[in-house]
């Protein structure tokens, strides 16, 4: 069975997003400044790759973003974080 381009792009984006999560977990846990800087560089490269693949997916209509939130929805979410209870 041959993978389609859309599936390959989606799988790659999923993998990159997982790596970004792992870098986000590792960076604050290291005290070694050189290692921390290297991890940040890797994270930045992953973010760049993610952005490029995302743009390809958008251009080819492999990914259609959700509808933008209304101002009412935005205000509601903001209120959840500004009120004392969540």
C-alpha positions in Angstrom: 0.0 0.0 0.0 1.5 3.3 -1.1 1.2 6.3 1.3 -0.4 9.4 -0.1 1.3 12.7 0.2 -1.4 14.1 2.4 -0.9 11.2 4.9 2.8 11.6 4.9 2.5 15.4 5.6 0.0 14.7 8.4 2.2 12.0 10.0 5.3 14.2 9.7 3.5 17.1 11.4 2.4 14.8 14.2 5.9 13.7 14.7 7.3 17.2 14.7 4.7 18.3 17.2 5.6 15.5 19.5 9.3 16.5 19.3 8.3 20.1 20.2 6.5 18.8 23.3 9.6 16.8 24.3 11.9 19.8 23.8 9.5 21.9 25.9 9.8 19.4 28.7 13.6 18.9 28.4 14.8 22.5 28.2 13.6 23.7 31.6 14.9 20.5 33.3 18.6 20.9 32.4 21.0 23.0 34.3 23.8 22.7 31.7 23.7 26.0 29.8 25.4 24.5 26.7 22.9 21.6 26.5 20.0 24.0 27.1 21.2 26.2 24.2 21.6 23.2 22.0 18.1 22.0 22.8 16.7 25.4 22.1 18.4 25.4 18.7 16.9 22.0 17.9 13.5 23.2 19.1 13.8 26.3 16.8 14.7 24.1 13.8 11.7 21.9 14.6 9.4 24.9 14.8 10.7 26.1 11.4 10.1 22.7 9.9 6.6 22.6 11.4 5.8 26.0 10.0 7.0 25.0 6.5 5.0 21.8 6.5 2.0 23.5 7.9 2.1 26.0 5.0 2.4 23.2 2.5 -0.6 21.5 4.0 -2.6 24.7 3.8 -1.5 25.4 0.3 -2.6 21.9 -0.9 -5.8 22.0 1.2 -4.6 19.1 3.3 -5.3 21.1 6.3 -8.1 23.6 6.8 -7.9 25.6 10.0 -10.9 25.9 12.3 -13.1 28.9 11.9 -11.8 32.0 13.8 -13.3 32.5 17.2 -15.9 35.3 17.6 -15.2 38.2 19.9 -17.8 36.8 22.3 -15.9 33.4 22.4 -12.6 35.2 23.0 -14.1 37.3 25.8 -15.6 34.2 27.4 -12.2 32.4 27.5 -10.5 35.6 28.8 -13.1 35.8 31.6 -12.3 32.2 32.6 -8.7 33.3 33.3 -9.4 36.6 34.9 -12.1 35.3 37.3 -11.1 33.7 40.6 -12.6 30.3 39.6 -12.1 28.2 36.5 
